[in-house]
Amino acid sequence: MKTFVFDIGETLVRDDRYWSSWADWLGVPRHTLSALVGAVTAQGLDNSEALKLVKPDIDVQAEYAVREAAGRGECLDESDLYEDVRPALAKLRHLGMRVVVAGNQTVRAGELLRALDLPADLVATSEEWGCAKPSAEFFARVLDASGASATDTVYVGDHPANDTFPAARAGLRTAHIRRGPWGRLWGGDGQVHATADWMIQSLTELTVIAGK
């Protein structure tokens, strides 16, 4: 292996604050929106569909802009990172691996992540690239960012439909991490096990894979 590329939400960053802030903005209990996110996830729908169940006429992008203008937009700091992120990414770089962070996130999320000064060679988001997972274009950009062949690149993520399956179709190696709602929901799925090169519980397991 030469390069490890990481999804963001529920791979590196907890989504708790993101959905809690939306619930507060829309005036519904946090548990209500959390449950709706789980429901649309189980149906294979985009997460934003949960917001439409709360407010059927919502224009998500327009509402996002209003939140930002009101000073209640995206927030991301050290407390949002999973505990294994810094040690795992730092160890991978110590082993000579290139580390890339690339997921379906906003321009603002990219700015906030870069401000955290993660041990990564590149941090990029779908909005910055102008293409999103699970598109083939997104994973072509991943390969460009990797600087290595597909077979020497590992994409790490928690969501089969957005991470494991499309990355595998693009020829990349894949690691499915079983955490967060999506990682756990599909962590025992037979197709996920058959597709992923590795099933992991923690990012620190990747340092063993890289060392082989």
Helices and strands as residue ranges (DSSP letters): E 3-6, H 16-26, H 30-42, H 48-54, H 60-69, G 78-80, H 85-94, E 98-103, H 107-115, E 122-125, H 126-129, H 136-146, G 150-152, E 153-157, I 160-164, H 165-169, E 173-177, H 180-185, H 190-195, E 198-200, H 205-211
